[in-house]
């Protein structure tokens, strides 16, 4: 039986070590002329301009990640009032009063854990278990999403799973979910954290040590 969910980005689910999780976010800004659509649960990165933006490539990028976008607030130039959306549609798709910032709210705790779906079969439970503590990237849908729901359509790239230290995600577990437990199909929910986090106190790849096993 196919899994019910197969792509929804990086959904925050808790913190490393079962630390208290307030689901808090930090406010940043998106440039008012940024034409890129940035979807909820999509990875965002800090830019040299002082704004945040998309990761540099469709696999999620190799630069330090700031976290995932949870939503935005901007002032509509047509009606002169604030609007709240769970994603940024891009400046060409909204009427933005450029005298006011586009506020972006980001789940940016470097110890944040996320749930992400696999983009392909993991064969069976044993093979999936062997991927825990390995690294991976998002698939080519990393910067895609739905304008209907505002949600990201990214998923973890099964073919990328390796011990390679510079990959963007570290797999730390498998979610026990009866509705998404068909290991022969895409959509197995994995628990990951962001490697090379911008807010981490270590240098860029200190936290991305080679996995303790060869993975899959």
C-alpha positions in Angstrom: 0.0 0.0 0.0 1.4 3.4 -1.0 2.2 5.9 1.7 -0.3 8.7 2.3 2.2 11.6 2.3 5.2 11.7 -0.1 6.5 15.3 -0.1 6.0 18.2 2.3 9.4 19.7 3.0 11.1 19.8 6.4 8.4 19.8 9.0 9.6 20.9 12.5 8.8 18.1 15.1 11.0 18.8 18.1 14.5 19.4 19.4 17.6 17.2 19.9 17.6 15.5 23.3 13.8 16.0 23.8 14.6 19.6 24.9 11.7 21.9 25.5 10.3 22.9 22.2 8.4 26.2 22.2 7.9 26.0 18.4 9.4 29.5 18.4 10.6 31.3 15.3 12.9 34.2 14.7 11.9 37.2 12.5 14.1 38.0 9.5 13.5 39.9 6.2 13.0 38.9 2.6 13.9 41.6 0.1 10.7 43.3 -1.3 12.0 42.7 -4.8 12.8 39.0 -4.3 10.9 37.3 -7.2 11.5 33.7 -5.9 8.6 31.9 -4.4 9.8 30.4 -1.0 7.4 27.8 0.4 6.6 26.9 4.0 9.0 24.2 5.3 11.6 25.1 2.6 15.2 25.7 3.6 16.3 29.3 3.6 19.9 30.7 3.8 21.3 34.1 4.9 22.4 36.3 2.0 25.2 38.9 1.9 22.5 41.6 1.4 21.2 41.0 5.0 18.1 39.3 3.7 17.3 35.6 3.6 16.6 33.7 0.4 16.4 30.2 -1.2 19.2 27.7 -1.0 21.5 28.1 -3.9 20.5 24.9 -5.8 17.7 22.4 -6.1 19.4 19.9 -3.9 19.2 22.3 -0.9 22.5 24.0 -1.4 25.8 23.5 0.4 26.0 26.9 2.2 25.1 27.2 5.8 21.3 26.9 6.3 19.4 29.3 8.5 16.4 27.1 9.0 13.0 26.6 7.3 10.5 29.2 6.5 7.3 29.1 8.5 5.4 32.1 7.2 5.6 35.8 6.1 4.0 39.1 6.9 4.0 42.1 4.5 2.0 45.3 3.9 -0.3 45.1 0.8 0.1 48.2 -1.3 -3.4 47.9 -2.7 -5.3 47.8 0.5 -2.7 49.3 2.8 -2.9 46.6 5.5 -0.8 43.7 6.7 -1.2 40.3 5.1 0.0 37.0 6.6 0.8 34.0 4.4 2.5 30.7 5.2 4.8 31.2 2.2 6.4 34.0 0.1 4.8 34.0 -3.3 7.5 36.2 -4.9 7.4 39.9 -5.4 5.9 39.6 -8.9 2.9 37.7 -7.5 1.9 40.1 -4.7 1.4 43.8 -4.2 4.0 44.9 -1.7 4.3 48.3 -0.1 8.1 48.7 -0.4 8.1 51.2 2.5 7.6 48.3 4.8 9.7 45.1 5.3 8.6 41.6 4.2 8.9 39.9 7.6 9.9 36.2 7.4 9.5 33.8 10.3 12.0 31.0 10.4 12.4 27.9 12.6 16.1 28.5 13.1 17.2 26.6 16.1 20.4 24.7 15.2 19.1 21.8 17.3 15.8 21.6 15.5 14.6 18.2 14.3 12.5 17.8 11.2 10.3 15.2 9.6 10.9 14.7 5.8 9.5 12.2 3.4 11.8 9.9 1.3 11.5 10.6 -2.5 11.8 6.9 -3.4 11.7 3.4 -2.0 13.9 2.5 0.9 13.3 -1.2 0.0 12.6 -2.4 3.6 12.9 -1.5 7.2 16.4 -3.0 7.6 17.7 -0.9 4.6 16.1 2.2 6.0 17.6 1.6 9.4 21.0 1.4 7.8 20.5 5.0 6.6 20.3 6.4 10.1 23.4 8.5 11.0 24.2 8.9 7.3 23.9 12.2 5.4 21.7 13.2 2.5 20.4 16.1 0.4 16.9 17.1 -0.7 15.8 16.0 -4.2 15.4 18.2 -7.2 12.0 19.5 -5.8 13.8 21.3 -3.0 12.6 24.7 -4.2 9.2 23.7 -5.4 5.8 23.9 -3.7 2.1 24.4 -4.0 0.6 27.8 -4.4 -2.7 26.3 -3.2 -1.4 25.2 0.2 1.8 27.3 0.4 3.7 24.1 1.4 7.0 22.9 0.1 7.0 19.8 -2.1 10.6 18.8 -1.3 11.6 15.3 -0.1 14.8 13.6 0.9 16.8 12.2 -2.0 17.2 8.5 -1.3 19.9 8.2 -4.0 22.0 10.8 -2.2 22.3 9.0 1.1 26.0 8.5 1.9 28.6 9.2 4.5 29.7 12.3 2.6 30.4 14.9 5.2 29.2 17.9 3.2 25.7 16.8 2.5 23.0 19.1 3.9 21.0 16.8 6.1 21.8 14.3 8.8 19.4 11.4 9.2 18.8 10.6 12.9 15.8 8.4 12.9 12.6 7.0 11.3 9.1 8.2 12.3 6.8 5.4 13.5 3.7 6.2 11.4 1.3 3.5 10.3 -0.1 5.6 7.5 3.3 6.0 6.0 5.1 2.7 6.6 5.4 1.1 3.2 9.2 0.9 2.8 8.8 -0.3 -0.8 7.3 3.1 -1.8 8.2 6.8 -1.6 7.1 8.7 1.5 8.8 7.0 4.4 9.0 9.8 7.1 12.6 10.3 8.3 13.9 12.4 11.1 16.7 14.8 10.1 18.6 17.8 11.3 20.3 20.5 9.3 24.1 20.1 8.8 26.2 23.3 8.4 23.7 25.4 10.3 24.4 29.2 10.3 23.5 29.5 14.0 25.6 26.6 15.2 28.5 27.6 17.4 30.9 25.2 15.5 32.5 25.9 12.2 30.7 25.1 9.0 31.3 21.3 8.8 32.3 20.4 12.4 28.9 18.8 12.9 29.0 16.9 9.6 31.4 14.1 10.6 31.3 11.0 8.5 28.6 8.6 9.6 29.5 5.7 11.8 28.5 3.2 9.2 28.4 3.0 5.4 24.6 3.6 5.3 23.0 2.4 2.1 
